[in-house]
Amino acid sequence: MQTRNHSLLADLNIVCRQGGLFFAPPNSAWRLSGSVFEQNKFYYLMEGGCHIRLRDKNYLVKPGDWFYIPAGLDHSYSSHAQLPMKKYWMHFDLYPSDVLSKLPQLPMVVSVPEDMREEVERRFAAFSGAFYADDLTHRMEAKAEGFRLLALFLRLAFPYDIPVLQESPRELMTLLAYIHQNLSQPLTNLDLANLMHLHPVYFCRWFRDRVGLAPQQYVRQCRLETGKRLLEKTDDPVSTIAQEIGFYDAAHFSHAFCRSYSTTPTQYRVAARVDRRIHPDRIDPSETARLQGG
């Protein structure tokens, strides 16, 4: 499923410029209109509310909303007239600077599920605590946390692995995103080939050469990995999950799941929840507040 681009990872770099934990009372002076920044931005709202405009779209931001604002993007923001605001923020440079623009349909805001908010906030707190220290090791830790935050945002934006290949055309990346977003629908080789305007026989060879799997192998793995996540994070019946990810019924889903993971969906769900109780995430007590918040 995962196709690693060693060249991309070798060249990838993040430089964190500033950031921290920011508080603002209702209708405060935290506002800016029609501005462009040289750095990329992360805004993650913990409590309260605020307003953000990206391009021509206005957002009434609620807790759990995590924004990625690319460098050079015209945007505006302001505090809410009646709600206070508590948010984490980070300004950062990425090298190569266009690395995220190569990802298909990358959203500029994700809604963090409640069961993941503690992890996101813990990562931001660790970044803030390390970034403002003067010694080299803490600065290295801040850089590492910047990478972790970037990876976490991309994981939320693309819940299922999308291979990033050095020579992958954008059309392939868009096709992979389409597969991930339409798992409940039939995804035949003919359908996928038509989307790419290729003959089905040539399409299958073309796809395997670039992804490392035949199209239907890739689709099945996407469906099963999605099923695993739904089993872990929801109480939906197995039959409902089977429908959501494109299996004919629960029996077909269970058979495929057992062949791939040597356990049934129900057994997997029970084991995953027991493991989570035995190894809960630990809360990082470090937290810092800064007077800036841009």
Helices and strands as residue ranges (DSSP letters): H 6-11, E 13-24, E 31-35, E 40-48, E 50-54, E 57-61, E 65-69, E 75-79, E 85-95, G 100-102, E 109-111, H 114-131, H 136-157, H 170-181, H 189-196, H 200-211, H 215-233, H 238-244, H 250-261, H 265-278
